[in-house]
Amino acid sequence: MTDRVAPARPVRILLADDQPLLRTGFRMVLGAEGDLDVVAEAGDGVEAVELSRRLLPDVVLMDIRMPRMDGVAATRAIVEARLPVRVLVLTTFDLDEYVVGALRAGASGFLAKDVPAEELISAIRTIAGGDAVVAPRILRRLLDRFAALLPDPAATPAAALDALTDREREVLVQVARGLSNAEIAAVLSVSETTIKTHVGHVLTKLRLRDRVQAVVLAYESGLVRPRA
């Protein structure tokens, strides 16, 4: 008798947004996917944190501006509580300054609210799998807007990067430019598995949680610069 392989557990999602109509729209889009399951909705940041503690969803789809507690503070509370929960932040271009705070708070991904449904679904799956997602256009706009806060172009990259090999630095540069592992592999003419290994080494050596934090460090250290 052949053993049956149990189907993978659906990705459990918490929707956190103060606009009921948007939550309804997200629920309809995500509910059409067999491997995604919206387990609860929160109308503010405090409720998002409470539901995250109680339900332990795989991914929280987090709005930035919400009553009682904004998305940045809610993200920080979830991360600092060491919950096995990852946060995907939704933003609009006029609120870019909040994204920097959310990055530092430990969010695992950032998308614009007008993102196509297929990109949102793909991002949720990616983040649930342990990786991170930064929409390239959000990253570019953030870097342009906050260029004055980044190191002087003549500055030497931070000493923290000394732990990396030359190849690991190359990989970090490509990660900071928003490339996927497959795209980096094509650029550097190596296998995707090799790139995945290099990314893992970069995160371990620099004590970073995921690719999002690696992007921030690459720019803050001066390894990569806006409009480079």
N, CA, C and O of each residue as an XYZ file, in Angstrom:
912
protein
N       0.852     -1.196      0.000
C       0.000      0.000      0.000
C       0.881      1.237      0.000
O       1.802      1.337      0.810
N       0.614      2.180     -0.894
C       1.425      3.389     -1.007
C       1.013      4.418      0.029
O      -0.172      4.715      0.181
N       2.001      4.969      0.750
C       1.707      5.998      1.742
C       1.274      7.275      1.037
O       1.846      7.667      0.020
N       0.268      7.906      1.588
C      -0.193      9.171      1.036
C       0.614     10.323      1.650
O       0.905     10.336      2.846
N       0.959     11.272      0.803
C       1.689     12.438      1.286
C       0.674     13.492      1.721
O      -0.164     13.922      0.928
N       0.755     13.899      2.975
C      -0.183     14.889      3.494
C       0.033     16.233      2.792
O       1.174     16.652      2.596
N      -1.044     16.900      2.419
C      -0.895     18.193      1.757
C      -0.262     19.220      2.686
O      -0.428     19.154      3.904
N       0.463     20.165      2.105
C       1.112     21.202      2.912
C       0.044     22.041      3.607
O      -1.023     22.291      3.048
N       0.339     22.468      4.816
C      -0.607     23.293      5.563
C      -0.733     24.654      4.903
O       0.275     25.244      4.513
N      -1.954     25.165      4.770
C      -2.118     26.497      4.168
C      -1.388     27.567      4.971
O      -1.220     27.438      6.183
N      -0.960     28.612      4.293
C      -0.334     29.749      4.962
C      -1.435     30.534      5.671
O      -2.388     30.980      5.033
N      -1.310     30.703      6.969
C      -2.328     31.377      7.780
C      -2.021     32.876      7.825
O      -0.907     33.281      8.156
N      -3.011     33.683      7.490
C      -2.793     35.120      7.309
C      -3.707     35.936      8.215
O      -4.889     35.623      8.365
N      -3.155     36.978      8.813
C      -3.920     37.956      9.571
C      -3.926     39.264      8.792
O      -2.864     39.774      8.434
N      -5.098     39.809      8.526
C      -5.220     41.088      7.828
C      -5.334     42.206      8.855
O      -6.238     42.181      9.690
N      -4.441     43.182      8.813
C      -4.470     44.304      9.744
C      -4.572     45.609      8.960
O      -3.590     46.081      8.387
N      -5.769     46.184      8.945
C      -6.025     47.433      8.223
C      -7.268     48.069      8.828
O      -8.221     47.365      9.160
N      -7.272     49.381      8.975
C      -8.420     50.033      9.607
C      -9.567     50.291      8.631
O     -10.601     50.835      9.022
N      -9.396     49.909      7.379
C     -10.459     50.099      6.392
C     -11.123     48.760      6.067
O     -10.530     47.921      5.389
N     -12.342     48.560      6.546
C     -13.041     47.278      6.327
C     -13.151     46.893      4.851
O     -13.058     45.717      4.501
N     -13.349     47.884      4.000
C     -13.501     47.589      2.572
C     -12.224     46.984      1.989
O     -12.289     46.061      1.177
N     -11.063     47.503      2.400
C      -9.789     46.957      1.931
C      -9.589     45.538      2.456
O      -9.127     44.658      1.730
N      -9.939     45.326      3.718
C      -9.797     43.977      4.276
C     -10.672     42.988      3.515
O     -10.264     41.857      3.253
N     -11.868     43.421      3.166
C     -12.774     42.559      2.398
C     -12.173     42.219      1.036
O     -12.245     41.079      0.577
N     -11.581     43.227      0.402
C     -10.957     42.994     -0.898
C      -9.804     42.015     -0.809
O      -9.682     41.110     -1.635
N      -8.951     42.198      0.205
C      -7.823     41.277      0.384
C      -8.324     39.868      0.681
O      -7.783     38.889      0.166
N      -9.352     39.769      1.507
C      -9.876     38.456      1.854
C     -10.400     37.725      0.612
O     -10.202     36.519      0.464
N     -11.057     38.454     -0.263
C     -11.592     37.853     -1.487
C     -10.471     37.362     -2.389
O     -10.547     36.265     -2.942
N      -9.425     38.177     -2.537
C      -8.304     37.807     -3.398
C      -7.561     36.600     -2.836
O      -7.283     35.640     -3.556
N      -7.243     36.656     -1.543
C      -6.453     35.593     -0.929
C      -7.271     34.326     -0.732
O      -6.735     33.220     -0.802
N      -8.559     34.483     -0.486
C      -9.414     33.323     -0.262
C      -9.583     32.450     -1.490
O      -9.992     31.293     -1.388
N      -9.267     33.005     -2.649
C      -9.377     32.225     -3.891
C      -8.194     31.279     -4.075
O      -8.205     30.440     -4.976
N      -7.176     31.410     -3.227
C      -5.989     30.564     -3.323
C      -6.088     29.414     -2.315
O      -6.280     29.645     -1.121
N      -5.961     28.199     -2.791
C      -6.117     27.037     -1.928
C      -5.087     26.912     -0.833
O      -5.342     26.274      0.189
N      -3.909     27.520     -1.032
C      -2.848     27.373     -0.039
C      -2.742     28.582      0.898
O      -1.792     28.680      1.674
N      -3.712     29.501      0.828
C      -3.725     30.670      1.703
C      -5.024     30.676      2.499
O      -6.095     30.394      1.962
N      -4.916     31.000      3.788
C      -6.087     30.975      4.658
C      -6.092     32.220      5.549
O      -5.235     32.363      6.421
N      -7.053     33.117      5.333
C      -7.185     34.306      6.176
C      -7.877     33.878      7.465
O      -9.056     33.524      7.453
N      -7.140     33.910      8.581
C      -7.668     33.381      9.844
C      -8.321     34.456     10.702
O      -9.113     34.130     11.587
N      -8.006     35.746     10.461
C      -8.595     36.802     11.280
C      -8.315     38.154     10.654
O      -7.479     38.287      9.760
N      -9.044     39.169     11.151
C      -8.855     40.544     10.717
C      -8.700     41.439     11.933
O      -9.327     41.210     12.967
N      -7.860     42.460     11.804
C      -7.665     43.435     12.875
C      -7.881     44.833     12.309
O      -7.440     45.135     11.200
N      -8.556     45.680     13.071
C      -8.834     47.032     12.612
C      -7.885     48.073     13.140
O      -7.987     49.245     12.777
N      -6.948     47.666     14.005
C      -5.935     48.591     14.511
C      -4.709     47.811     14.960
O      -4.725     46.581     15.002
N      -3.639     48.537     15.298
C      -2.385     47.888     15.643
C      -2.434     47.073     16.917
O      -1.829     46.004     16.992
N      -3.148     47.564     17.926
C      -3.251     46.834     19.192
C      -3.917     45.481     18.968
O      -3.464     44.458     19.481
N      -4.993     45.493     18.200
C      -5.700     44.244     17.905
C      -4.823     43.315     17.080
O      -4.876     42.097     17.254
N      -4.010     43.878     16.176
C      -3.116     43.059     15.351
C      -2.103     42.316     16.224
O      -1.825     41.139     15.998
N      -1.558     43.012     17.218
C      -0.586     42.379     18.114
C      -1.268     41.311     18.964
O      -0.734     40.215     19.133
N      -2.444     41.631     19.496
C      -3.165     40.669     20.343
C      -3.518     39.412     19.570
O      -3.346     38.304     20.076
N      -4.015     39.574     18.335
C      -4.379     38.416     17.526
C      -3.150     37.617     17.097
O      -3.205     36.394     16.971
N      -2.042     38.324     16.874
C      -0.800     37.627     16.524
C      -0.339     36.747     17.675
O       0.107     35.620     17.460
N      -0.444     37.253     18.884
C      -0.056     36.471     20.063
C      -0.973     35.260     20.247
O      -0.519     34.173     20.604
N      -2.245     35.460     20.001
C      -3.232     34.410     20.275
C      -3.305     33.366     19.177
O      -3.416     32.172     19.455
N      -3.243     33.815     17.921
C      -3.457     32.907     16.795
C      -2.176     32.430     16.118
O      -2.178     31.410     15.430
N      -1.082     33.167     16.312
C       0.199     32.835     15.680
C       0.055     32.590     14.175
O       0.397     31.511     13.693
N      -0.443     33.574     13.436
C      -0.524     33.417     11.979
C       0.880     33.342     11.386
O       1.846     33.764     12.021
N       0.992     32.820     10.198
C       2.301     32.768      9.542
C       2.728     34.151      9.064
O       3.896     34.523      9.174
N       1.770     34.906      8.534
C       2.056     36.227      7.964
C       0.973     37.219      8.387
O      -0.219     36.917      8.343
N       1.414     38.405      8.794
C       0.484     39.507      9.048
C       0.611     40.490      7.895
O       1.701     40.982      7.604
N      -0.502     40.772      7.246
C      -0.539     41.793      6.200
C      -0.843     43.104      6.923
O      -1.982     43.338      7.326
N       0.161     43.953      7.089
C       0.100     45.087      8.014
C       0.029     46.435      7.301
O       0.906     46.786      6.511
N      -1.037     47.181      7.599
C      -1.123     48.561      7.135
C      -0.222     49.417      8.019
O       0.085     49.033      9.148
N       0.203     50.571      7.515
C       1.068     51.446      8.303
C       0.259     52.334      9.245
O       0.496     52.334     10.453
N      -0.682     53.081      8.708
C      -1.456     54.017      9.528
C      -2.736     53.367     10.042
O      -3.656     53.079      9.276
N      -2.776     53.145     11.345
C      -3.953     52.584     11.992
C      -4.132     53.250     13.349
O      -3.164     53.753     13.920
N      -5.361     53.262     13.878
C      -5.590     53.865     15.192
C      -5.007     53.038     16.328
O      -4.685     51.861     16.165
N      -4.878     53.679     17.477
C      -4.369     53.109     18.728
C      -2.888     52.741     18.661
O      -2.128     53.104     19.560
N      -2.469     52.040     17.633
C      -1.056     51.681     17.442
C      -0.816     51.559     15.952
O      -1.528     50.822     15.269
N       0.189     52.279     15.429
C       0.431     52.207     13.986
C       1.147     50.920     13.609
O       1.562     50.148     14.473
N       1.284     50.702     12.310
C       1.865     49.453     11.833
C       3.316     49.262     12.203
O       3.769     48.129     12.367
N       4.061     50.362     12.340
C       5.471     50.255     12.743
C       5.573     49.736     14.168
O       6.326     48.801     14.439
N       4.816     50.339     15.080
C       4.850     49.923     16.482
C       4.327     48.493     16.633
O       4.853     47.717     17.430
N       3.292     48.152     15.866
C       2.742     46.798     15.938
C       3.757     45.776     15.438
O       3.909     44.702     16.020
N       4.447     46.121     14.360
C       5.487     45.231     13.834
C       6.582     45.025     14.874
O       7.021     43.901     15.114
N       7.015     46.118     15.484
C       8.070     46.037     16.507
C       7.623     45.147     17.670
O       8.404     44.332     18.162
N       6.379     45.300     18.108
C       5.870     44.500     19.224
C       5.847     43.016     18.882
O       6.184     42.177     19.717
N       5.450     42.694     17.661
C       5.400     41.296     17.232
C       6.799     40.699     17.166
O       7.024     39.576     17.619
N       7.742     41.455     16.599
C       9.118     40.962     16.466
C       9.784     40.825     17.828
O      10.442     39.822     18.101
N       9.616     41.833     18.685
C      10.262     41.802     19.999
C       9.692     40.707     20.891
O      10.367     40.234     21.806
N       8.452     40.303     20.629
C       7.849     39.209     21.395
C       8.357     37.846     20.926
O       8.018     36.813     21.503
N       9.176     37.860     19.867
C       9.756     36.627     19.297
C       8.678     35.622     18.885
O       8.827     34.413     19.061
N       7.603     36.154     18.340
C       6.546     35.274     17.845
C       6.974     34.680     16.505
O       7.692     35.334     15.749
N       6.550     33.458     16.198
C       6.871     32.848     14.897
C       5.956     33.414     13.816
O       5.284     32.675     13.097
N       5.947     34.740     13.718
C       5.046     35.468     12.833
C       5.865     36.452     12.013
O       6.712     37.159     12.559
N       5.624     36.504     10.720
C       6.351     37.422      9.857
C       5.404     38.497      9.337
O       4.221     38.238      9.115
N       5.929     39.699      9.146
C       5.094     40.841      8.797
C       5.383     41.345      7.386
O       6.529     41.608      7.022
N       4.319     41.471      6.608
C       4.397     42.065      5.274
C       3.681     43.412      5.335
O       2.466     43.465      5.523
N       4.428     44.487      5.178
C       3.887     45.837      5.301
C       3.394     46.341      3.951
O       4.063     46.186      2.929
N       2.222     46.943      3.967
C       1.681     47.589      2.772
C       1.794     49.096      2.952
O       1.439     49.623      4.007
N       2.280     49.785      1.943
C       2.505     51.215      2.058
C       2.046     51.935      0.802
O       1.806     51.317     -0.235
N       1.930     53.247      0.914
C       1.681     54.100     -0.238
C       2.864     55.049     -0.342
O       3.523     55.331      0.659
N       3.137     55.543     -1.541
C       4.340     56.348     -1.743
C       4.385     57.597     -0.877
O       5.472     58.081     -0.564
N       3.230     58.135     -0.480
C       3.269     59.340      0.340
C       3.553     59.042      1.807
O       3.597     59.955      2.632
N       3.746     57.764      2.133
C       4.048     57.389      3.507
C       5.399     56.677      3.612
O       5.628     55.897      4.536
N       6.284     56.954      2.661
C       7.546     56.222      2.612
C       8.360     56.325      3.900
O       9.062     55.382      4.265
N       8.270     57.471      4.595
C       9.093     57.634      5.784
C       8.781     56.571      6.833
O       9.646     56.225      7.637
N       7.553     56.048      6.833
C       7.189     55.019      7.793
C       7.847     53.678      7.475
O       8.052     52.853      8.365
N       8.170     53.470      6.222
C       8.739     52.181      5.828
C      10.110     51.972      6.448
O      10.451     50.852      6.828
N      10.902     53.034      6.555
C      12.218     52.922      7.185
C      12.061     52.443      8.624
O      12.807     51.580      9.088
N      11.080     53.015      9.326
C      10.838     52.584     10.697
C      10.416     51.136     10.760
O      10.838     50.401     11.653
N       9.586     50.718      9.819
C       9.135     49.332      9.805
C      10.270     48.373      9.472
O      10.336     47.268     10.012
N      11.163     48.799      8.581
C      12.348     47.992      8.277
C      13.140     47.724      9.543
O      13.510     46.588      9.839
N      13.393     48.794     10.285
C      14.195     48.660     11.503
C      13.440     47.889     12.581
O      14.049     47.285     13.464
N      12.109     47.916     12.503
C      11.300     47.194     13.485
C      11.311     45.693     13.233
O      10.961     44.911     14.117
N      11.714     45.284     12.027
C      11.831     43.858     11.736
C      10.842     43.297     10.738
O      10.678     42.080     10.658
N      10.174     44.154      9.969
C       9.256     43.652      8.943
C      10.027     42.847      7.901
O      11.201     43.111      7.640
N       9.356     41.869      7.315
C      10.006     40.979      6.350
C       9.697     41.321      4.904
O      10.242     40.700      3.991
N       8.828     42.304      4.683
C       8.511     42.641      3.311
C       7.745     43.932      3.196
O       7.119     44.387      4.155
N       7.797     44.533      1.996
C       7.137     45.804      1.738
C       6.586     45.812      0.326
O       7.297     45.544     -0.642
N       5.300     46.126      0.232
C       4.656     46.241     -1.069
C       3.788     47.493     -1.065
O       3.344     47.955     -0.014
N       3.554     48.030     -2.253
C       2.622     49.143     -2.390
C       1.199     48.592     -2.321
O       0.946     47.450     -2.704
N       0.274     49.419     -1.828
C      -1.111     48.959     -1.685
C      -1.776     48.659     -3.022
O      -2.749     47.907     -3.080
N      -1.250     49.248     -4.100
C      -1.853     49.007     -5.411
C      -1.178     47.866     -6.160
O      -1.316     47.747     -7.378
N      -0.446     47.026     -5.428
C       0.268     45.912     -6.057
C      -0.737     44.963     -6.724
O      -1.817     44.728     -6.182
N      -0.388     44.416     -7.898
C      -1.266     43.425     -8.542
C      -1.470     42.214     -7.629
O      -0.585     41.856     -6.853
N      -2.632     41.597     -7.730
C      -2.975     40.473     -6.857
C      -1.935     39.354     -6.907
O      -1.587     38.776     -5.877
N      -1.439     39.050     -8.115
C      -0.482     37.942     -8.225
C       0.823     38.244     -7.501
O       1.461     37.330     -6.979
N       1.233     39.515     -7.460
C       2.457     39.883     -6.742
C       2.254     39.795     -5.236
O       3.153     39.372     -4.508
N       1.084     40.190     -4.773
C       0.779     40.091     -3.342
C       0.783     38.635     -2.908
O       1.366     38.290     -1.880
N       0.138     37.788     -3.684
C       0.076     36.363     -3.357
C       1.474     35.753     -3.346
O       1.817     34.993     -2.441
N       2.277     36.088     -4.350
C       3.645     35.573     -4.418
C       4.470     36.045     -3.221
O       5.248     35.272     -2.661
N       4.305     37.306     -2.830
C       5.061     37.857     -1.706
C       4.698     37.152     -0.406
O       5.574     36.858      0.408
N       3.426     36.882     -0.209
C       2.993     36.188      1.009
C       3.619     34.798      1.075
O       4.103     34.376      2.125
N       3.606     34.096     -0.042
C       4.204     32.758     -0.067
C       5.704     32.817      0.191
O       6.253     31.979      0.907
N       6.359     33.807     -0.392
C       7.805     33.954     -0.212
C       8.148     34.222      1.245
O       9.059     33.605      1.795
N       7.424     35.136      1.866
C       7.694     35.489      3.253
C       7.367     34.331      4.190
O       8.101     34.079      5.145
N       6.281     33.633      3.924
C       5.929     32.468      4.739
C       7.009     31.399      4.653
O       7.206     30.626      5.590
N       7.710     31.361      3.517
C       8.785     30.385      3.329
C      10.093     30.778      3.977
O      11.073     30.035      3.906
N      10.117     31.949      4.612
C      11.313     32.363      5.339
C      12.180     33.382      4.639
O      13.210     33.792      5.174
N      11.778     33.801      3.442
C      12.564     34.806      2.726
C      11.920     36.170      2.937
O      11.006     36.307      3.750
N      12.389     37.168      2.216
C      11.865     38.520      2.369
C      11.611     39.126      1.000
O      12.162     38.679     -0.006
N      10.768     40.153      0.978
C      10.383     40.795     -0.278
C      10.421     42.309     -0.107
O       9.833     42.853      0.828
N      11.115     42.980     -1.017
C      11.086     44.438     -1.058
C      10.770     44.842     -2.486
O      11.551     44.562     -3.395
N       9.645     45.490     -2.694
C       9.294     45.926     -4.041
C      10.352     46.896     -4.540
O      10.597     47.910     -3.886
N      10.990     46.622     -5.678
C      12.083     47.470     -6.173
C      11.713     48.943     -6.278
O      12.536     49.805     -5.972
N      10.486     49.248     -6.708
C      10.142     50.663     -6.876
C      10.027     51.367     -5.533
O      10.319     52.559     -5.432
N       9.598     50.634     -4.486
C       9.556     51.230     -3.147
C      10.975     51.467     -2.664
O      11.277     52.516     -2.095
N      11.842     50.497     -2.889
C      13.226     50.627     -2.467
C      13.899     51.815     -3.150
O      14.580     52.605     -2.496
N      13.712     51.941     -4.457
C      14.340     53.050     -5.181
C      13.849     54.397     -4.670
O      14.640     55.319     -4.469
N      12.536     54.509     -4.460
C      11.997     55.787     -3.984
C      12.495     56.115     -2.579
O      12.816     57.264     -2.274
N      12.554     55.099     -1.740
C      13.064     55.307     -0.388
C      14.499     55.811     -0.415
O      14.851     56.751      0.296
N      15.313     55.182     -1.234
C      16.723     55.547     -1.291
C      16.913     56.954     -1.827
O      17.760     57.701     -1.339
N      16.123     57.316     -2.834
C      16.198     58.678     -3.361
C      15.787     59.690     -2.301
O      16.420     60.734     -2.138
N      14.717     59.363     -1.583
C      14.166     60.306     -0.607
C      15.074     60.474      0.600
O      15.172     61.564      1.164
N      15.738     59.389      0.996
C      16.558     59.433      2.197
C      18.057     59.420      1.897
O      18.865     59.060      2.753
N      18.413     59.808      0.695
C      19.828     59.801      0.306
C      20.676     60.649      1.246
O      21.828     60.311      1.521
N      20.113     61.743      1.738
C      20.868     62.633      2.614
C      21.232     61.960      3.936
O      22.157     62.396      4.620
N      20.508     60.903      4.296
C      20.780     60.220      5.558
C      21.819     59.110      5.399
O      22.295     58.552      6.388
N      22.166     58.797      4.158
C      23.106     57.710      3.900
C      24.542     58.214      3.924
O      24.757     59.425      3.859
N      25.534     57.329      4.015
C      26.929     57.747      4.093
C      27.376     58.566      2.889
O      26.811     58.460      1.801
N      28.390     59.375      3.104
C      28.997     60.149      2.022
C      29.523     59.172      0.976
O      30.139     58.170      1.337
N      29.295     59.438     -0.322
C      29.771     58.531     -1.367
C      31.264     58.244     -1.297
O      31.715     57.211     -1.789
N      32.038     59.141     -0.692
C      33.484     58.936     -0.595
C      33.866     58.081      0.597
O      35.026     57.701      0.753
N      32.875     57.774      1.449
C      33.171     57.031      2.671
C      33.504     55.574      2.358
O      33.034     55.009      1.370
N      34.319     54.985      3.218
C      34.660     53.573      3.088
C      33.554     52.733      3.727
O      33.081     53.092      4.805
N      33.123     51.632      3.108
C      32.091     50.792      3.710
C      32.435     50.397      5.142
O      33.607     50.237      5.485
N      31.414     50.242      5.970
C      31.595     49.961      7.398
C      32.464     48.738      7.634
O      32.474     47.794      6.844
N      33.193     48.782      8.746
C      34.094     47.689      9.096
C      33.353     46.380      9.307
O      33.947     45.308      9.187
N      32.066     46.451      9.620
C      31.285     45.234      9.838
C      31.298     44.333      8.614
O      31.143     43.117      8.726
N      31.484     44.936      7.443
C      31.484     44.151      6.208
C      32.805     43.421      5.983
O      32.913     42.611      5.063
N      33.804     43.697      6.810
C      35.110     43.050      6.658
C      35.015     41.534      6.807
O      35.869     40.802      6.307
N      33.973     41.062      7.497
C      33.813     39.622      7.706
C      33.420     38.891      6.427
O      33.517     37.666      6.353
N      32.981     39.637      5.428
C      32.520     39.022      4.190
C      33.655     38.788      3.207
O      34.615     39.556      3.158
N      33.539     37.727      2.431
C      34.474     37.494      1.340
C      34.105     38.420      0.178
O      33.035     39.028      0.184
N      34.977     38.524     -0.801
C      34.679     39.366     -1.965
C      33.409     38.902     -2.668
O      32.593     39.721     -3.093
N      33.245     37.595     -2.788
C      32.064     37.069     -3.453
C      30.809     37.372     -2.643
O      29.771     37.707     -3.213
N      30.895     37.258     -1.331
C      29.744     37.558     -0.483
C      29.362     39.029     -0.586
O      28.181     39.369     -0.525
N      30.342     39.891     -0.740
C      30.047     41.319     -0.931
C      29.329     41.537     -2.260
O      28.384     42.321     -2.348
N      29.789     40.835     -3.285
C      29.134     40.938     -4.592
C      27.672     40.522     -4.494
O      26.786     41.167     -5.054
N      27.441     39.435     -3.774
C      26.074     38.939     -3.611
C      25.233     39.952     -2.837
O      24.082     40.209     -3.191
N      25.807     40.521     -1.786
C      25.083     41.511     -0.986
C      24.704     42.727     -1.823
O      23.612     43.273     -1.664
N      25.587     43.148     -2.702
C      25.294     44.281     -3.586
C      24.072     43.966     -4.452
O      23.191     44.810     -4.617
N      24.021     42.769     -4.997
C      22.905     42.391     -5.870
C      21.608     42.244     -5.073
O      20.533     42.598     -5.558
N      21.712     41.724     -3.855
C      20.535     41.630     -2.987
C      19.985     43.031     -2.726
O      18.774     43.250     -2.767
N      20.891     43.979     -2.455
C      20.486     45.356     -2.162
C      19.827     46.020     -3.362
O      19.052     46.964     -3.205
N      20.131     45.532     -4.551
C      19.514     46.095     -5.758
C      18.185     45.434     -6.087
O      17.571     45.722     -7.115
N      17.746     44.538     -5.195
C      16.422     43.942     -5.339
C      16.355     42.697     -6.182
O      15.260     42.271     -6.552
N      17.498     42.088     -6.505
C      17.494     40.896     -7.351
C      17.173     39.649     -6.531
O      17.535     39.550     -5.359
N      16.489     38.700     -7.166
C      16.205     37.410     -6.548
C      17.448     36.531     -6.641
O      18.413     36.880     -7.321
N      17.424     35.390     -5.956
C      18.561     34.467     -6.033
C      18.817     34.021     -7.466
O      19.967     33.933     -7.895
N      17.746     33.738     -8.208
C      17.897     33.293     -9.591
C      18.530     34.384    -10.446
O      19.385     34.102    -11.285
N      18.114     35.622    -10.237
C      18.661     36.736    -11.009
C      20.129     36.990    -10.659
O      20.937     37.294    -11.536
N      20.466     36.864     -9.382
C      21.866     37.044     -8.973
C      22.727     35.942     -9.583
O      23.845     36.194    -10.033
N      22.199     34.724     -9.594
C      22.935     33.599    -10.177
C      23.248     33.871    -11.640
O      24.341     33.561    -12.114
N      22.292     34.448    -12.354
C      22.507     34.764    -13.768
C      23.559     35.850    -13.937
O      24.397     35.775    -14.836
N      23.516     36.859    -13.074
C      24.481     37.965    -13.151
C      25.897     37.479    -12.870
O      26.844     37.881    -13.547
N      26.041     36.607    -11.863
C      27.372     36.158    -11.448
C      27.790     34.831    -12.088
O      28.870     34.311    -11.810
N      26.929     34.295    -12.940
C      27.233     33.053    -13.672
C      27.565     31.886    -12.758
O      28.540     31.166    -12.976
N      26.744     31.706    -11.733
C      26.882     30.551    -10.838
C      25.486     29.964    -10.634
O      24.506     30.496    -11.156
N      25.394     28.879     -9.882
C      24.094     28.243     -9.668
C      23.281     28.990     -8.612
O      23.821     29.697     -7.761
N      21.979     28.809     -8.699
C      21.096     29.438     -7.710
C      21.368     28.878     -6.311
O      21.270     29.602     -5.320
N      21.707     27.599     -6.233
C      22.032     26.987     -4.942
C      23.245     27.655     -4.311
O      23.281     27.879     -3.101
N      24.240     27.972     -5.139
C      25.438     28.648     -4.640
C      25.087     30.022     -4.082
O      25.601     30.426     -3.039
N      24.209     30.737     -4.782
C      23.807     32.063     -4.317
C      23.058     31.954     -3.001
O      23.273     32.755     -2.091
N      22.183     30.971     -2.898
C      21.435     30.775     -1.660
C      22.384     30.538     -0.495
O      22.156     31.031      0.610
N      23.454     29.777     -0.747
C      24.457     29.525      0.294
C      25.171     30.812      0.674
O      25.377     31.083      1.857
N      25.553     31.612     -0.327
C      26.234     32.879     -0.046
C      25.336     33.822      0.759
O      25.793     34.462      1.705
N      24.072     33.903      0.384
C      23.137     34.771      1.109
C      23.040     34.326      2.566
O      23.023     35.156      3.475
N      22.976     33.032      2.780
C      22.923     32.500      4.138
C      24.153     32.893      4.943
O      24.048     33.258      6.113
N      25.326     32.815      4.304
C      26.566     33.201      4.990
C      26.572     34.686      5.327
O      27.013     35.083      6.405
N      26.078     35.508      4.395
C      26.024     36.957      4.629
C      25.147     37.256      5.841
O      25.544     38.017      6.723
N      23.971     36.667      5.884
C      23.056     36.917      6.996
C      23.646     36.456      8.321
O      23.517     37.133      9.341
N      24.295     35.294      8.294
C      24.885     34.757      9.527
C      26.034     35.624     10.017
O      26.096     35.969     11.197
N      26.948     35.978      9.112
C      28.115     36.767      9.506
C      27.740     38.162      9.999
O      28.366     38.690     10.919
N      26.722     38.754      9.389
C      26.335     40.120      9.763
C      25.216     40.131     10.810
O      24.731     41.189     11.211
N      24.819     38.929     11.243
C      23.783     38.788     12.278
C      22.496     39.496     11.881
O      21.921     40.268     12.649
N      22.066     39.212     10.667
C      20.854     39.819     10.136
C      19.748     38.785     10.075
O      20.008     37.594      9.903
N      18.515     39.241     10.215
C      17.374     38.324     10.225
C      17.029     37.835      8.828
O      16.726     36.657      8.642
N      17.072     38.731      7.839
C      16.664     38.344      6.494
C      17.190     39.328      5.464
O      17.968     40.224      5.794
N      16.767     39.164      4.222
C      17.262     39.982      3.121
C      16.904     41.458      3.277
O      17.655     42.333      2.845
N      15.772     41.728      3.887
C      15.368     43.121      4.062
C      16.399     43.868      4.893
O      16.826     44.962      4.524
N      16.794     43.283      6.005
C      17.803     43.920      6.844
C      19.146     44.008      6.112
O      19.918     44.942      6.332
N      19.416     43.042      5.252
C      20.648     43.090      4.468
C      20.643     44.279      3.516
O      21.671     44.929      3.324
N      19.484     44.564      2.917
C      19.357     45.720      2.024
C      19.643     47.012      2.786
O      20.404     47.861      2.320
N      19.034     47.151      3.949
C      19.235     48.360      4.759
C      20.709     48.534      5.102
O      21.258     49.626      4.955
N      21.352     47.456      5.562
C      22.760     47.545      5.952
C      23.639     47.904      4.768
O      24.573     48.694      4.903
N      23.344     47.326      3.602
C      24.168     47.594      2.415
C      24.175     49.078      2.081
O      25.209     49.629      1.703
N      23.022     49.727      2.219
C      22.949     51.156      1.914
C      23.471     52.011      3.066
O      24.175     52.996      2.844
N      23.130     51.637      4.279
C      23.584     52.429      5.430
C      25.095     52.364      5.601
O      25.703     53.307      6.107
N      25.704     51.256      5.182
C      27.152     51.104      5.318
C      27.925     51.776      4.192
O      29.136     51.973      4.290
N      27.217     52.126      3.120
C      27.892     52.744      1.985
C      28.352     51.752      0.943
O      28.985     52.150     -0.034
N      28.055     50.456      1.114
C      28.454     49.459      0.126
C      27.726     49.706     -1.191
O      28.303     49.558     -2.267
N      26.461     50.081     -1.095
C      25.661     50.435     -2.269
C      25.084     51.813     -2.026
O      24.727     52.161     -0.901
N      24.995     52.604     -3.106
C      24.541     53.986     -2.958
C      23.401     54.284     -3.909
O      23.297     53.645     -4.955
N      22.544     55.233     -3.579
C      21.435     55.578     -4.465
C      21.907     55.947     -5.853
O      22.952     56.577     -6.020
N      21.125     55.549     -6.855
C      21.388     55.854     -8.258
C      22.709     55.277     -8.738
O      23.273     55.746     -9.727
N      23.213     54.240     -8.029
C      24.480     53.646     -8.440
C      24.302     52.849     -9.719
O      25.264     52.270    -10.225
